[in-house]
Amino acid sequence: MRVQHSSTLTVPYFLSYAQLVMKSRELSVEEKKQFIEEFFFKGDPFVYGKAIRQQFLQAMAELHEQ
């Protein structure tokens, strides 16, 4: 998935991305979060800004509730 630096990624975007990662790599929810932290955010949680980070955290919270 390509990331445009000029737009804010949404919770549904991260939910879809997380589901794709989980299916393709057969990871648990916690392993998926760690993988996305390292791969998508390149180890820097704020590489795309605070707004995108907040959307990601909200999406991860929703996944934990499911």
Secondary structure as UniProt FT lines:
FT   TURN            5..6
FT   HELIX           11..25
FT   HELIX           29..39
FT   TURN            42..43
FT   TURN            45..48
FT   HELIX           50..65
//
